[in-house]
Amino acid sequence: MDLGLHTGDRVLDFGCGDGVYSIPAARVVGTKGAVYALDRDRQRLKNLEQKAFGFGLRSIVTVHDLHELEAILHGLYLDAVLLYDVIHSYYFTFSEREQLLRSIISMVRSKGLISIFPRHMDTEEIRNLTDTLNRLECFFEKKHQSSLMHDGMYTFDDTLSFRKGGD
């Protein structure tokens, strides 16, 4: 799975759950990078910490909310954000999603990656998401098919890459 990440990157895996994407991301960013695995379920974060420790991955930092992440970053910026199967209408209304994206994107460096797995989103919802990201100065870069884990099974599906505008 090519996530578009690099050694040394600071990555947010928003809604990380059990770390299906956090673990591979941590392997890519290595010890010089960090993966901030964010989930509101503290038990899942604890399970992820144990799993990461078992794999010898020390670059995963678990966080419970965006305020905690801002404090940890303390003026640093994220290089990439993974929004995989988490920003659809099952979890967020349109206005909640826009507010969430605004908060997350404020922590992303210029030209940073916003990678989205739009599972459970119909064409209209994806169009609205793209429009919202454009208003937030994040522009569509490419759509690519990837082999991704979803609900315990591999699926071959689209991911969408956006880049934050700037210098």
N, C-alpha and C positions, 0 to 999 in steps of 0.2 A: 504494500500500500504506500503510494507516494503522496505524502501530505503537503509537500511544498515547503518543508521545514529544513533547517540547516543546523549544523553543529554550532553551539553557542547561543542559539535563539532563546528568547523568553516567550513562552507560549501559554495562553489561557485555554484550558479545556473546560468550557462552560457546560455545566450539567453533566459532569464526568461519570457519575454513577459508579460502576465497578472498575473503571479505568480502562475500558476496552480500547480507547484511543490515547489515553494518558501514557500507558506503558510503552506502546510503539513510539510515541512522540519523545518520551524520555530517552529511549535508546538512540534516537536521531540527534537530539540536542546535546547529549553527553553530559559530562561533569562540568563543562564550562557554561552550560545553559540551564534553564529551569522550566519545568512544566508546572503551572499553577492549576491544580485540579480542584475545581469549584463545584460543590454540590451542597444542597441544603440538608441532606440526610447525613448526619454526623456518623452514623454507624457504617454507612457505605464508605465514607472517607477513612474511617478507622480500618476497614477491611482493605481498602486500597493501599494504605500505608503499610500494612502487613505484607500484602502481595508485593509491593515495590521493594520492601526490605528483603524479602525472599529472593527476588531477582537481582539483588545487589544494586538497585537503582536508587541513587541518593539525590537525584535532581528533581524529584516530585515533591512539591510543596502543597499540602492540602489546605484549602480555604473554604469557609462557610458562606461568605457573601462578598459582594463587590467592595464594600467599605473596608473589610479586612484586607482584600487584595490591594487596594489603594495605599493602605498603611504599609504593607510589605514592600510594594514597589518604591514608595517614598521618592517620587520624582522621576523614576525610571519609566521607560515605555515598553510595551509588549511588541514583539516582532510579528506575532501571529495569534490569531484566535480561531479556535475550532468550535463551531456551532453545529454540532452533529445530532440531528434528530431531537432538537430541544426548543426551537423557537416557533413551532407551529401553533395553531389555534387551540389545540388541546390544553396547552399550558398558559398561553398569553393571549389577551385581547390585542387588537390592532394597536391601541394607544399604549398598552403595557409593553408591547414588543418594541415600539418606537422609542420609548423611554429607556428600556433596557439597552437597545443598540446604541443610543446616544451616550449612555454611561460607559459602555464597553469601549466604543470607538475613541472616546476621549483619552483612553489609556494606551492606544495603539500609536506607534511611531508613524511618521510620514512614510508612505509607500509600504506600510505593513500589510500583511495578508489577513483577510477575513475569509475563512474557508467554511462553507456551509453544505451540510448534507440535508437537503430539504425533504426528508422522508415525511410522509403524511401531509404534504402540502400540495394543494391542487394548483393548476396553472395560474388562476387568479391570485391566490395567496403568494405565489412566487413572484408574480408581477408586482404586487404591492410591496413585498419585501425588497425587490430590486429598486423600486421607486424611492422607498424610504432610505435605502443605503445611498442612492444617488443624491438625495437631499442632504445627507450627512457627509457628502463628498467622498464616498467610497464607490469605486467604479468597477463594473464587471470586467474581469480579465479573461476568464475562460471557463468552459464547462468540460469536465472530463469524467470518464467512467472509471470507477475504482471498485476493487473488491473490498467490501466493508462488512464488519460484523454488525448484525442487527438482530436483536432478540435471540441471541445465542446461535445464530446461523449466519454463514457468509452469504452476502448478496452482492451482485454486480449492479451498481447503481451510479447515478450522476452525483457529482459534487460540483459546487459552484465556487469559483475563486473571485474575490473582489480585492482591490487595492485601495488603501486610503490615499487620497490625493495629498499633494504637498510638493515641497521642493525636491 
